[in-house]
Amino acid sequence: MNITQKELVRRLAEASGCDAKTAEEMLSATGSALAELCAAMDAVAVPGFGTFMPVKTDERISTESGQRVLLPPAINVMFNPSVLLRKQFEG
């Protein structure tokens, strides 16, 4: 099931007992903090949820449609769910 950001904010507000605006600000601040920490190559562990791990890829040359294109280095974030979260989805 895919939920929209609006639905996620609604559920966060309901679960935390705050209004939707406050929940949206908390969600935005959490996302910003995760992005900042991962950009600094720091892993972020959330107990009971999982770990966000930054993985740096070097620049490389890609050949697409017969053209050579230089792809810049990038930082991708991998998510490793915790055992508790995996158990919830296993049923």
HTML snippet that shows the backbone in 3Dmol.js (N, CA, C, O; Angstrom):
<script src="https://3Dmol.org/build/3Dmol-min.js"></script>
<div id="view" style="width:600px;height:400px;position:relative"></div>
<script>
const pdb = `
ATOM      1  N   MET A   1       0.837  -1.176   0.000  1.00  0.00           N
ATOM      2  CA  MET A   1       0.000   0.000   0.000  1.00  0.00           C
ATOM      3  C   MET A   1       0.886   1.245   0.000  1.00  0.00           C
ATOM      4  O   MET A   1       1.784   1.371   0.833  1.00  0.00           O
ATOM      5  N   ASN A   2       0.640   2.136  -0.907  1.00  0.00           N
ATOM      6  CA  ASN A   2       1.350   3.418  -0.957  1.00  0.00           C
ATOM      7  C   ASN A   2       0.461   4.486  -0.351  1.00  0.00           C
ATOM      8  O   ASN A   2      -0.726   4.573  -0.666  1.00  0.00           O
ATOM      9  N   ILE A   3       1.041   5.297   0.522  1.00  0.00           N
ATOM     10  CA  ILE A   3       0.260   6.386   1.090  1.00  0.00           C
ATOM     11  C   ILE A   3       0.885   7.708   0.676  1.00  0.00           C
ATOM     12  O   ILE A   3       2.080   7.784   0.391  1.00  0.00           O
ATOM     13  N   THR A   4       0.077   8.726   0.648  1.00  0.00           N
ATOM     14  CA  THR A   4       0.551  10.051   0.273  1.00  0.00           C
ATOM     15  C   THR A   4       1.195  10.720   1.480  1.00  0.00           C
ATOM     16  O   THR A   4       1.039  10.272   2.616  1.00  0.00           O
ATOM     17  N   GLN A   5       1.917  11.797   1.212  1.00  0.00           N
ATOM     18  CA  GLN A   5       2.535  12.543   2.306  1.00  0.00           C
ATOM     19  C   GLN A   5       1.449  13.105   3.223  1.00  0.00           C
ATOM     20  O   GLN A   5       1.619  13.152   4.441  1.00  0.00           O
ATOM     21  N   LYS A   6       0.353  13.523   2.640  1.00  0.00           N
ATOM     22  CA  LYS A   6      -0.750  14.064   3.435  1.00  0.00           C
ATOM     23  C   LYS A   6      -1.286  13.014   4.413  1.00  0.00           C
ATOM     24  O   LYS A   6      -1.577  13.325   5.568  1.00  0.00           O
ATOM     25  N   GLU A   7      -1.411  11.776   3.943  1.00  0.00           N
ATOM     26  CA  GLU A   7      -1.890  10.694   4.799  1.00  0.00           C
ATOM     27  C   GLU A   7      -0.869  10.370   5.880  1.00  0.00           C
ATOM     28  O   GLU A   7      -1.239  10.111   7.025  1.00  0.00           O
ATOM     29  N   LEU A   8       0.424  10.381   5.522  1.00  0.00           N
ATOM     30  CA  LEU A   8       1.472  10.134   6.504  1.00  0.00           C
ATOM     31  C   LEU A   8       1.450  11.202   7.586  1.00  0.00           C
ATOM     32  O   LEU A   8       1.562  10.885   8.770  1.00  0.00           O
ATOM     33  N   VAL A   9       1.306  12.462   7.195  1.00  0.00           N
ATOM     34  CA  VAL A   9       1.240  13.562   8.155  1.00  0.00           C
ATOM     35  C   VAL A   9       0.027  13.384   9.062  1.00  0.00           C
ATOM     36  O   VAL A   9       0.116  13.599  10.271  1.00  0.00           O
ATOM     37  N   ARG A  10      -1.099  12.995   8.483  1.00  0.00           N
ATOM     38  CA  ARG A  10      -2.318  12.783   9.274  1.00  0.00           C
ATOM     39  C   ARG A  10      -2.096  11.693  10.315  1.00  0.00           C
ATOM     40  O   ARG A  10      -2.485  11.845  11.473  1.00  0.00           O
ATOM     41  N   ARG A  11      -1.470  10.595   9.901  1.00  0.00           N
ATOM     42  CA  ARG A  11      -1.224   9.487  10.830  1.00  0.00           C
ATOM     43  C   ARG A  11      -0.215   9.861  11.912  1.00  0.00           C
ATOM     44  O   ARG A  11      -0.375   9.471  13.068  1.00  0.00           O
ATOM     45  N   LEU A  12       0.818  10.612  11.548  1.00  0.00           N
ATOM     46  CA  LEU A  12       1.789  11.071  12.542  1.00  0.00           C
ATOM     47  C   LEU A  12       1.131  11.993  13.561  1.00  0.00           C
ATOM     48  O   LEU A  12       1.383  11.892  14.762  1.00  0.00           O
ATOM     49  N   ALA A  13       0.296  12.882  13.071  1.00  0.00           N
ATOM     50  CA  ALA A  13      -0.413  13.800  13.966  1.00  0.00           C
ATOM     51  C   ALA A  13      -1.301  13.021  14.925  1.00  0.00           C
ATOM     52  O   ALA A  13      -1.338  13.308  16.122  1.00  0.00           O
ATOM     53  N   GLU A  14      -2.000  12.054  14.404  1.00  0.00           N
ATOM     54  CA  GLU A  14      -2.903  11.229  15.222  1.00  0.00           C
ATOM     55  C   GLU A  14      -2.120  10.437  16.268  1.00  0.00           C
ATOM     56  O   GLU A  14      -2.511  10.377  17.434  1.00  0.00           O
ATOM     57  N   ALA A  15      -1.014   9.831  15.842  1.00  0.00           N
ATOM     58  CA  ALA A  15      -0.223   8.999  16.756  1.00  0.00           C
ATOM     59  C   ALA A  15       0.476   9.823  17.836  1.00  0.00           C
ATOM     60  O   ALA A  15       0.648   9.355  18.962  1.00  0.00           O
ATOM     61  N   SER A  16       0.878  11.049  17.494  1.00  0.00           N
ATOM     62  CA  SER A  16       1.618  11.866  18.458  1.00  0.00           C
ATOM     63  C   SER A  16       0.724  12.803  19.256  1.00  0.00           C
ATOM     64  O   SER A  16       1.166  13.396  20.241  1.00  0.00           O
ATOM     65  N   GLY A  17      -0.527  12.939  18.839  1.00  0.00           N
ATOM     66  CA  GLY A  17      -1.447  13.805  19.555  1.00  0.00           C
ATOM     67  C   GLY A  17      -1.229  15.285  19.288  1.00  0.00           C
ATOM     68  O   GLY A  17      -1.642  16.128  20.084  1.00  0.00           O
ATOM     69  N   CYS A  18      -0.585  15.606  18.176  1.00  0.00           N
ATOM     70  CA  CYS A  18      -0.385  17.018  17.836  1.00  0.00           C
ATOM     71  C   CYS A  18      -1.197  17.345  16.585  1.00  0.00           C
ATOM     72  O   CYS A  18      -1.804  16.464  15.977  1.00  0.00           O
ATOM     73  N   ASP A  19      -1.198  18.622  16.212  1.00  0.00           N
ATOM     74  CA  ASP A  19      -1.954  19.005  15.019  1.00  0.00           C
ATOM     75  C   ASP A  19      -1.146  18.670  13.759  1.00  0.00           C
ATOM     76  O   ASP A  19       0.052  18.397  13.839  1.00  0.00           O
ATOM     77  N   ALA A  20      -1.803  18.693  12.608  1.00  0.00           N
ATOM     78  CA  ALA A  20      -1.191  18.293  11.344  1.00  0.00           C
ATOM     79  C   ALA A  20      -0.017  19.200  10.974  1.00  0.00           C
ATOM     80  O   ALA A  20       0.980  18.723  10.434  1.00  0.00           O
ATOM     81  N   LYS A  21      -0.122  20.493  11.257  1.00  0.00           N
ATOM     82  CA  LYS A  21       0.959  21.420  10.912  1.00  0.00           C
ATOM     83  C   LYS A  21       2.230  21.071  11.687  1.00  0.00           C
ATOM     84  O   LYS A  21       3.323  21.068  11.120  1.00  0.00           O
ATOM     85  N   THR A  22       2.090  20.781  12.964  1.00  0.00           N
ATOM     86  CA  THR A  22       3.238  20.405  13.790  1.00  0.00           C
ATOM     87  C   THR A  22       3.837  19.083  13.301  1.00  0.00           C
ATOM     88  O   THR A  22       5.058  18.941  13.235  1.00  0.00           O
ATOM     89  N   ALA A  23       2.985  18.126  12.963  1.00  0.00           N
ATOM     90  CA  ALA A  23       3.452  16.826  12.465  1.00  0.00           C
ATOM     91  C   ALA A  23       4.203  17.002  11.147  1.00  0.00           C
ATOM     92  O   ALA A  23       5.221  16.349  10.921  1.00  0.00           O
ATOM     93  N   GLU A  24       3.705  17.879  10.278  1.00  0.00           N
ATOM     94  CA  GLU A  24       4.371  18.123   8.999  1.00  0.00           C
ATOM     95  C   GLU A  24       5.742  18.772   9.219  1.00  0.00           C
ATOM     96  O   GLU A  24       6.705  18.438   8.529  1.00  0.00           O
ATOM     97  N   GLU A  25       5.829  19.689  10.168  1.00  0.00           N
ATOM     98  CA  GLU A  25       7.109  20.328  10.491  1.00  0.00           C
ATOM     99  C   GLU A  25       8.095  19.311  11.055  1.00  0.00           C
ATOM    100  O   GLU A  25       9.280  19.347  10.724  1.00  0.00           O
ATOM    101  N   MET A  26       7.613  18.405  11.904  1.00  0.00           N
ATOM    102  CA  MET A  26       8.485  17.364  12.472  1.00  0.00           C
ATOM    103  C   MET A  26       8.987  16.421  11.384  1.00  0.00           C
ATOM    104  O   MET A  26      10.157  16.038  11.385  1.00  0.00           O
ATOM    105  N   LEU A  27       8.111  16.047  10.462  1.00  0.00           N
ATOM    106  CA  LEU A  27       8.494  15.162   9.365  1.00  0.00           C
ATOM    107  C   LEU A  27       9.527  15.840   8.470  1.00  0.00           C
ATOM    108  O   LEU A  27      10.500  15.210   8.057  1.00  0.00           O
ATOM    109  N   SER A  28       9.322  17.104   8.174  1.00  0.00           N
ATOM    110  CA  SER A  28      10.256  17.861   7.352  1.00  0.00           C
ATOM    111  C   SER A  28      11.617  17.996   8.047  1.00  0.00           C
ATOM    112  O   SER A  28      12.658  17.835   7.410  1.00  0.00           O
ATOM    113  N   ALA A  29      11.608  18.287   9.337  1.00  0.00           N
ATOM    114  CA  ALA A  29      12.849  18.430  10.101  1.00  0.00           C
ATOM    115  C   ALA A  29      13.595  17.101  10.166  1.00  0.00           C
ATOM    116  O   ALA A  29      14.823  17.076  10.080  1.00  0.00           O
ATOM    117  N   THR A  30      12.870  16.005  10.317  1.00  0.00           N
ATOM    118  CA  THR A  30      13.493  14.683  10.348  1.00  0.00           C
ATOM    119  C   THR A  30      14.156  14.375   9.013  1.00  0.00           C
ATOM    120  O   THR A  30      15.288  13.893   8.977  1.00  0.00           O
ATOM    121  N   GLY A  31      13.460  14.649   7.921  1.00  0.00           N
ATOM    122  CA  GLY A  31      14.023  14.424   6.592  1.00  0.00           C
ATOM    123  C   GLY A  31      15.251  15.266   6.347  1.00  0.00           C
ATOM    124  O   GLY A  31      16.229  14.786   5.773  1.00  0.00           O
ATOM    125  N   SER A  32      15.218  16.518   6.774  1.00  0.00           N
ATOM    126  CA  SER A  32      16.374  17.408   6.605  1.00  0.00           C
ATOM    127  C   SER A  32      17.564  16.927   7.416  1.00  0.00           C
ATOM    128  O   SER A  32      18.698  16.946   6.936  1.00  0.00           O
ATOM    129  N   ALA A  33      17.308  16.495   8.646  1.00  0.00           N
ATOM    130  CA  ALA A  33      18.389  16.003   9.499  1.00  0.00           C
ATOM    131  C   ALA A  33      19.008  14.736   8.903  1.00  0.00           C
ATOM    132  O   ALA A  33      20.231  14.592   8.897  1.00  0.00           O
ATOM    133  N   LEU A  34      18.176  13.818   8.402  1.00  0.00           N
ATOM    134  CA  LEU A  34      18.686  12.597   7.771  1.00  0.00           C
ATOM    135  C   LEU A  34      19.544  12.938   6.561  1.00  0.00           C
ATOM    136  O   LEU A  34      20.626  12.378   6.384  1.00  0.00           O
ATOM    137  N   ALA A  35      19.061  13.858   5.728  1.00  0.00           N
ATOM    138  CA  ALA A  35      19.806  14.239   4.530  1.00  0.00           C
ATOM    139  C   ALA A  35      21.147  14.866   4.890  1.00  0.00           C
ATOM    140  O   ALA A  35      22.164  14.559   4.268  1.00  0.00           O
ATOM    141  N   GLU A  36      21.153  15.736   5.882  1.00  0.00           N
ATOM    142  CA  GLU A  36      22.380  16.408   6.299  1.00  0.00           C
ATOM    143  C   GLU A  36      23.393  15.401   6.859  1.00  0.00           C
ATOM    144  O   GLU A  36      24.575  15.451   6.517  1.00  0.00           O
ATOM    145  N   LEU A  37      22.934  14.506   7.705  1.00  0.00           N
ATOM    146  CA  LEU A  37      23.829  13.517   8.301  1.00  0.00           C
ATOM    147  C   LEU A  37      24.376  12.549   7.254  1.00  0.00           C
ATOM    148  O   LEU A  37      25.563  12.223   7.270  1.00  0.00           O
ATOM    149  N   CYS A  38      23.523  12.092   6.350  1.00  0.00           N
ATOM    150  CA  CYS A  38      23.978  11.157   5.315  1.00  0.00           C
ATOM    151  C   CYS A  38      24.917  11.853   4.327  1.00  0.00           C
ATOM    152  O   CYS A  38      25.840  11.222   3.812  1.00  0.00           O
ATOM    153  N   ALA A  39      24.697  13.145   4.053  1.00  0.00           N
ATOM    154  CA  ALA A  39      25.602  13.892   3.178  1.00  0.00           C
ATOM    155  C   ALA A  39      26.990  13.982   3.805  1.00  0.00           C
ATOM    156  O   ALA A  39      27.991  14.060   3.094  1.00  0.00           O
ATOM    157  N   ALA A  40      27.049  13.969   5.136  1.00  0.00           N
ATOM    158  CA  ALA A  40      28.331  13.983   5.850  1.00  0.00           C
ATOM    159  C   ALA A  40      28.879  12.570   6.027  1.00  0.00           C
ATOM    160  O   ALA A  40      29.849  12.364   6.757  1.00  0.00           O
ATOM    161  N   MET A  41      28.254  11.592   5.355  1.00  0.00           N
ATOM    162  CA  MET A  41      28.661  10.182   5.387  1.00  0.00           C
ATOM    163  C   MET A  41      28.499   9.548   6.766  1.00  0.00           C
ATOM    164  O   MET A  41      29.246   8.635   7.119  1.00  0.00           O
ATOM    165  N   ASP A  42      27.532  10.022   7.545  1.00  0.00           N
ATOM    166  CA  ASP A  42      27.212   9.429   8.841  1.00  0.00           C
ATOM    167  C   ASP A  42      25.996   8.521   8.686  1.00  0.00           C
ATOM    168  O   ASP A  42      25.006   8.915   8.069  1.00  0.00           O
ATOM    169  N   ALA A  43      26.058   7.318   9.237  1.00  0.00           N
ATOM    170  CA  ALA A  43      24.906   6.420   9.257  1.00  0.00           C
ATOM    171  C   ALA A  43      23.976   6.878  10.384  1.00  0.00           C
ATOM    172  O   ALA A  43      24.428   7.382  11.412  1.00  0.00           O
ATOM    173  N   VAL A  44      22.673   6.694  10.172  1.00  0.00           N
ATOM    174  CA  VAL A  44      21.682   7.097  11.175  1.00  0.00           C
ATOM    175  C   VAL A  44      20.870   5.866  11.558  1.00  0.00           C
ATOM    176  O   VAL A  44      20.166   5.292  10.727  1.00  0.00           O
ATOM    177  N   ALA A  45      20.972   5.465  12.820  1.00  0.00           N
ATOM    178  CA  ALA A  45      20.238   4.305  13.319  1.00  0.00           C
ATOM    179  C   ALA A  45      19.032   4.783  14.113  1.00  0.00           C
ATOM    180  O   ALA A  45      19.154   5.619  15.008  1.00  0.00           O
ATOM    181  N   VAL A  46      17.864   4.242  13.773  1.00  0.00           N
ATOM    182  CA  VAL A  46      16.630   4.547  14.500  1.00  0.00           C
ATOM    183  C   VAL A  46      16.198   3.237  15.161  1.00  0.00           C
ATOM    184  O   VAL A  46      15.711   2.336  14.478  1.00  0.00           O
ATOM    185  N   PRO A  47      16.371   3.120  16.481  1.00  0.00           N
ATOM    186  CA  PRO A  47      16.045   1.864  17.163  1.00  0.00           C
ATOM    187  C   PRO A  47      14.610   1.408  16.882  1.00  0.00           C
ATOM    188  O   PRO A  47      13.665   2.195  16.953  1.00  0.00           O
ATOM    189  N   GLY A  48      14.474   0.137  16.567  1.00  0.00           N
ATOM    190  CA  GLY A  48      13.165  -0.433  16.283  1.00  0.00           C
ATOM    191  C   GLY A  48      12.678  -0.179  14.872  1.00  0.00           C
ATOM    192  O   GLY A  48      11.650  -0.720  14.463  1.00  0.00           O
ATOM    193  N   PHE A  49      13.408   0.645  14.113  1.00  0.00           N
ATOM    194  CA  PHE A  49      12.998   0.971  12.741  1.00  0.00           C
ATOM    195  C   PHE A  49      14.038   0.512  11.730  1.00  0.00           C
ATOM    196  O   PHE A  49      13.727  -0.260  10.822  1.00  0.00           O
ATOM    197  N   GLY A  50      15.274   0.985  11.883  1.00  0.00           N
ATOM    198  CA  GLY A  50      16.319   0.575  10.961  1.00  0.00           C
ATOM    199  C   GLY A  50      17.439   1.584  10.889  1.00  0.00           C
ATOM    200  O   GLY A  50      17.497   2.532  11.672  1.00  0.00           O
ATOM    201  N   THR A  51      18.339   1.365   9.925  1.00  0.00           N
ATOM    202  CA  THR A  51      19.513   2.214   9.770  1.00  0.00           C
ATOM    203  C   THR A  51      19.577   2.757   8.345  1.00  0.00           C
ATOM    204  O   THR A  51      19.415   2.021   7.372  1.00  0.00           O
ATOM    205  N   PHE A  52      19.819   4.065   8.249  1.00  0.00           N
ATOM    206  CA  PHE A  52      20.032   4.730   6.971  1.00  0.00           C
ATOM    207  C   PHE A  52      21.540   4.853   6.792  1.00  0.00           C
ATOM    208  O   PHE A  52      22.218   5.469   7.614  1.00  0.00           O
ATOM    209  N   MET A  53      22.068   4.263   5.707  1.00  0.00           N
ATOM    210  CA  MET A  53      23.512   4.233   5.497  1.00  0.00           C
ATOM    211  C   MET A  53      23.870   4.915   4.174  1.00  0.00           C
ATOM    212  O   MET A  53      23.372   4.520   3.119  1.00  0.00           O
ATOM    213  N   PRO A  54      24.727   5.931   4.225  1.00  0.00           N
ATOM    214  CA  PRO A  54      25.157   6.577   2.980  1.00  0.00           C
ATOM    215  C   PRO A  54      26.185   5.716   2.259  1.00  0.00           C
ATOM    216  O   PRO A  54      27.061   5.121   2.886  1.00  0.00           O
ATOM    217  N   VAL A  55      26.069   5.657   0.937  1.00  0.00           N
ATOM    218  CA  VAL A  55      27.009   4.906   0.109  1.00  0.00           C
ATOM    219  C   VAL A  55      27.445   5.831  -1.019  1.00  0.00           C
ATOM    220  O   VAL A  55      26.622   6.296  -1.807  1.00  0.00           O
ATOM    221  N   LYS A  56      28.756   6.094  -1.087  1.00  0.00           N
ATOM    222  CA  LYS A  56      29.263   7.005  -2.107  1.00  0.00           C
ATOM    223  C   LYS A  56      29.640   6.225  -3.356  1.00  0.00           C
ATOM    224  O   LYS A  56      30.299   5.189  -3.272  1.00  0.00           O
ATOM    225  N   THR A  57      29.224   6.721  -4.511  1.00  0.00           N
ATOM    226  CA  THR A  57      29.638   6.142  -5.783  1.00  0.00           C
ATOM    227  C   THR A  57      30.575   7.143  -6.460  1.00  0.00           C
ATOM    228  O   THR A  57      30.317   8.346  -6.448  1.00  0.00           O
ATOM    229  N   ASP A  58      31.646   6.650  -7.042  1.00  0.00           N
ATOM    230  CA  ASP A  58      32.616   7.512  -7.715  1.00  0.00           C
ATOM    231  C   ASP A  58      32.068   7.976  -9.058  1.00  0.00           C
ATOM    232  O   ASP A  58      31.116   7.406  -9.592  1.00  0.00           O
ATOM    233  N   GLU A  59      32.693   9.024  -9.592  1.00  0.00           N
ATOM    234  CA  GLU A  59      32.277   9.457 -10.924  1.00  0.00           C
ATOM    235  C   GLU A  59      32.631   8.362 -11.911  1.00  0.00           C
ATOM    236  O   GLU A  59      33.573   7.597 -11.709  1.00  0.00           O
ATOM    237  N   ARG A  60      31.862   8.306 -12.975  1.00  0.00           N
ATOM    238  CA  ARG A  60      32.105   7.259 -13.964  1.00  0.00           C
ATOM    239  C   ARG A  60      31.624   7.721 -15.320  1.00  0.00           C
ATOM    240  O   ARG A  60      30.869   8.687 -15.440  1.00  0.00           O
ATOM    241  N   ILE A  61      32.069   7.023 -16.326  1.00  0.00           N
ATOM    242  CA  ILE A  61      31.648   7.334 -17.690  1.00  0.00           C
ATOM    243  C   ILE A  61      30.620   6.296 -18.101  1.00  0.00           C
ATOM    244  O   ILE A  61      30.860   5.093 -17.999  1.00  0.00           O
ATOM    245  N   SER A  62      29.487   6.769 -18.561  1.00  0.00           N
ATOM    246  CA  SER A  62      28.421   5.890 -19.010  1.00  0.00           C
ATOM    247  C   SER A  62      28.253   6.056 -20.517  1.00  0.00           C
ATOM    248  O   SER A  62      28.332   7.167 -21.042  1.00  0.00           O
ATOM    249  N   THR A  63      28.025   4.959 -21.194  1.00  0.00           N
ATOM    250  CA  THR A  63      27.781   5.018 -22.631  1.00  0.00           C
ATOM    251  C   THR A  63      26.316   4.696 -22.869  1.00  0.00           C
ATOM    252  O   THR A  63      25.880   3.549 -22.771  1.00  0.00           O
ATOM    253  N   GLU A  64      25.574   5.743 -23.183  1.00  0.00           N
ATOM    254  CA  GLU A  64      24.149   5.577 -23.454  1.00  0.00           C
ATOM    255  C   GLU A  64      23.870   6.089 -24.853  1.00  0.00           C
ATOM    256  O   GLU A  64      24.304   7.183 -25.215  1.00  0.00           O
ATOM    257  N   SER A  65      23.158   5.316 -25.633  1.00  0.00           N
ATOM    258  CA  SER A  65      22.800   5.697 -27.001  1.00  0.00           C
ATOM    259  C   SER A  65      24.034   6.036 -27.835  1.00  0.00           C
ATOM    260  O   SER A  65      23.975   6.894 -28.716  1.00  0.00           O
ATOM    261  N   GLY A  66      25.137   5.370 -27.560  1.00  0.00           N
ATOM    262  CA  GLY A  66      26.344   5.611 -28.321  1.00  0.00           C
ATOM    263  C   GLY A  66      27.116   6.842 -27.884  1.00  0.00           C
ATOM    264  O   GLY A  66      28.180   7.121 -28.437  1.00  0.00           O
ATOM    265  N   GLN A  67      26.612   7.590 -26.906  1.00  0.00           N
ATOM    266  CA  GLN A  67      27.303   8.781 -26.412  1.00  0.00           C
ATOM    267  C   GLN A  67      27.951   8.484 -25.073  1.00  0.00           C
ATOM    268  O   GLN A  67      27.394   7.758 -24.249  1.00  0.00           O
ATOM    269  N   ARG A  68      29.117   9.044 -24.865  1.00  0.00           N
ATOM    270  CA  ARG A  68      29.785   8.908 -23.579  1.00  0.00           C
ATOM    271  C   ARG A  68      29.373  10.083 -22.704  1.00  0.00           C
ATOM    272  O   ARG A  68      29.469  11.239 -23.114  1.00  0.00           O
ATOM    273  N   VAL A  69      28.915   9.774 -21.495  1.00  0.00           N
ATOM    274  CA  VAL A  69      28.449  10.800 -20.570  1.00  0.00           C
ATOM    275  C   VAL A  69      29.172  10.618 -19.247  1.00  0.00           C
ATOM    276  O   VAL A  69      29.240   9.508 -18.719  1.00  0.00           O
ATOM    277  N   LEU A  70      29.721  11.718 -18.704  1.00  0.00           N
ATOM    278  CA  LEU A  70      30.390  11.676 -17.411  1.00  0.00           C
ATOM    279  C   LEU A  70      29.351  11.863 -16.316  1.00  0.00           C
ATOM    280  O   LEU A  70      28.698  12.905 -16.243  1.00  0.00           O
ATOM    281  N   LEU A  71      29.200  10.864 -15.472  1.00  0.00           N
ATOM    282  CA  LEU A  71      28.272  10.945 -14.353  1.00  0.00           C
ATOM    283  C   LEU A  71      29.053  11.368 -13.111  1.00  0.00           C
ATOM    284  O   LEU A  71      30.066  10.750 -12.785  1.00  0.00           O
ATOM    285  N   PRO A  72      28.604  12.400 -12.421  1.00  0.00           N
ATOM    286  CA  PRO A  72      29.339  12.892 -11.250  1.00  0.00           C
ATOM    287  C   PRO A  72      29.239  11.920 -10.078  1.00  0.00           C
ATOM    288  O   PRO A  72      28.386  11.032 -10.071  1.00  0.00           O
ATOM    289  N   PRO A  73      30.118  12.093  -9.085  1.00  0.00           N
ATOM    290  CA  PRO A  73      30.000  11.253  -7.894  1.00  0.00           C
ATOM    291  C   PRO A  73      28.675  11.536  -7.193  1.00  0.00           C
ATOM    292  O   PRO A  73      28.120  12.629  -7.310  1.00  0.00           O
ATOM    293  N   ALA A  74      28.183  10.555  -6.474  1.00  0.00           N
ATOM    294  CA  ALA A  74      26.888  10.719  -5.797  1.00  0.00           C
ATOM    295  C   ALA A  74      26.908   9.990  -4.460  1.00  0.00           C
ATOM    296  O   ALA A  74      27.693   9.068  -4.241  1.00  0.00           O
ATOM    297  N   ILE A  75      26.033  10.425  -3.588  1.00  0.00           N
ATOM    298  CA  ILE A  75      25.827   9.732  -2.323  1.00  0.00           C
ATOM    299  C   ILE A  75      24.404   9.198  -2.335  1.00  0.00           C
ATOM    300  O   ILE A  75      23.443   9.964  -2.400  1.00  0.00           O
ATOM    301  N   ASN A  76      24.279   7.892  -2.274  1.00  0.00           N
ATOM    302  CA  ASN A  76      22.977   7.242  -2.211  1.00  0.00           C
ATOM    303  C   ASN A  76      22.755   6.759  -0.787  1.00  0.00           C
ATOM    304  O   ASN A  76      23.710   6.448  -0.075  1.00  0.00           O
ATOM    305  N   VAL A  77      21.509   6.696  -0.377  1.00  0.00           N
ATOM    306  CA  VAL A  77      21.191   6.247   0.974  1.00  0.00           C
ATOM    307  C   VAL A  77      20.511   4.885   0.889  1.00  0.00           C
ATOM    308  O   VAL A  77      19.486   4.721   0.227  1.00  0.00           O
ATOM    309  N   MET A  78      21.106   3.919   1.573  1.00  0.00           N
ATOM    310  CA  MET A  78      20.540   2.580   1.651  1.00  0.00           C
ATOM    311  C   MET A  78      19.842   2.456   3.001  1.00  0.00           C
ATOM    312  O   MET A  78      20.303   3.008   4.001  1.00  0.00           O
ATOM    313  N   PHE A  79      18.736   1.734   3.023  1.00  0.00           N
ATOM    314  CA  PHE A  79      18.011   1.529   4.273  1.00  0.00           C
ATOM    315  C   PHE A  79      18.042   0.063   4.632  1.00  0.00           C
ATOM    316  O   PHE A  79      17.701  -0.793   3.815  1.00  0.00           O
ATOM    317  N   ASN A  80      18.455  -0.231   5.866  1.00  0.00           N
ATOM    318  CA  ASN A  80      18.470  -1.594   6.377  1.00  0.00           C
ATOM    319  C   ASN A  80      17.461  -1.661   7.524  1.00  0.00           C
ATOM    320  O   ASN A  80      17.722  -1.123   8.599  1.00  0.00           O
ATOM    321  N   PRO A  81      16.317  -2.311   7.315  1.00  0.00           N
ATOM    322  CA  PRO A  81      15.303  -2.354   8.371  1.00  0.00           C
ATOM    323  C   PRO A  81      15.765  -3.172   9.573  1.00  0.00           C
ATOM    324  O   PRO A  81      16.541  -4.118   9.438  1.00  0.00           O
ATOM    325  N   SER A  82      15.274  -2.791  10.746  1.00  0.00           N
ATOM    326  CA  SER A  82      15.616  -3.523  11.959  1.00  0.00           C
ATOM    327  C   SER A  82      14.898  -4.873  11.975  1.00  0.00           C
ATOM    328  O   SER A  82      13.960  -5.102  11.212  1.00  0.00           O
ATOM    329  N   VAL A  83      15.352  -5.745  12.845  1.00  0.00           N
ATOM    330  CA  VAL A  83      14.729  -7.063  12.986  1.00  0.00           C
ATOM    331  C   VAL A  83      13.258  -6.897  13.397  1.00  0.00           C
ATOM    332  O   VAL A  83      12.387  -7.611  12.899  1.00  0.00           O
ATOM    333  N   LEU A  84      12.990  -5.959  14.300  1.00  0.00           N
ATOM    334  CA  LEU A  84      11.605  -5.736  14.738  1.00  0.00           C
ATOM    335  C   LEU A  84      10.704  -5.321  13.580  1.00  0.00           C
ATOM    336  O   LEU A  84       9.576  -5.802  13.470  1.00  0.00           O
ATOM    337  N   LEU A  85      11.190  -4.434  12.719  1.00  0.00           N
ATOM    338  CA  LEU A  85      10.387  -3.977  11.584  1.00  0.00           C
ATOM    339  C   LEU A  85      10.176  -5.123  10.591  1.00  0.00           C
ATOM    340  O   LEU A  85       9.082  -5.290  10.053  1.00  0.00           O
ATOM    341  N   ARG A  86      11.225  -5.907  10.352  1.00  0.00           N
ATOM    342  CA  ARG A  86      11.083  -7.040   9.421  1.00  0.00           C
ATOM    343  C   ARG A  86      10.062  -8.046   9.938  1.00  0.00           C
ATOM    344  O   ARG A  86       9.268  -8.581   9.164  1.00  0.00           O
ATOM    345  N   LYS A  87      10.078  -8.304  11.240  1.00  0.00           N
ATOM    346  CA  LYS A  87       9.125  -9.258  11.829  1.00  0.00           C
ATOM    347  C   LYS A  87       7.688  -8.784  11.677  1.00  0.00           C
ATOM    348  O   LYS A  87       6.780  -9.594  11.490  1.00  0.00           O
ATOM    349  N   GLN A  88       7.481  -7.476  11.758  1.00  0.00           N
ATOM    350  CA  GLN A  88       6.110  -6.932  11.606  1.00  0.00           C
ATOM    351  C   GLN A  88       5.577  -7.208  10.202  1.00  0.00           C
ATOM    352  O   GLN A  88       4.380  -7.435  10.027  1.00  0.00           O
ATOM    353  N   PHE A  89       6.458  -7.191   9.202  1.00  0.00           N
ATOM    354  CA  PHE A  89       6.015  -7.379   7.825  1.00  0.00           C
ATOM    355  C   PHE A  89       5.984  -8.846   7.412  1.00  0.00           C
ATOM    356  O   PHE A  89       5.360  -9.193   6.409  1.00  0.00           O
ATOM    357  N   GLU A  90       6.645  -9.703   8.168  1.00  0.00           N
ATOM    358  CA  GLU A  90       6.630 -11.121   7.855  1.00  0.00           C
ATOM    359  C   GLU A  90       5.307 -11.762   8.234  1.00  0.00           C
ATOM    360  O   GLU A  90       4.958 -12.828   7.727  1.00  0.00           O
ATOM    361  N   GLY A  91       4.586 -11.122   9.111  1.00  0.00           N
ATOM    362  CA  GLY A  91       3.258 -11.611   9.464  1.00  0.00           C
ATOM    363  C   GLY A  91       3.286 -12.477  10.641  1.00  0.00           C
ATOM    364  O   GLY A  91       2.243 -12.972  11.068  1.00  0.00           O
TER     365      GLY A  91
END
`;
const viewer = $3Dmol.createViewer("view");
viewer.addModel(pdb, "pdb");
viewer.setStyle({}, {cartoon: {color: "spectrum"}});
viewer.zoomTo();
viewer.render();
</script>
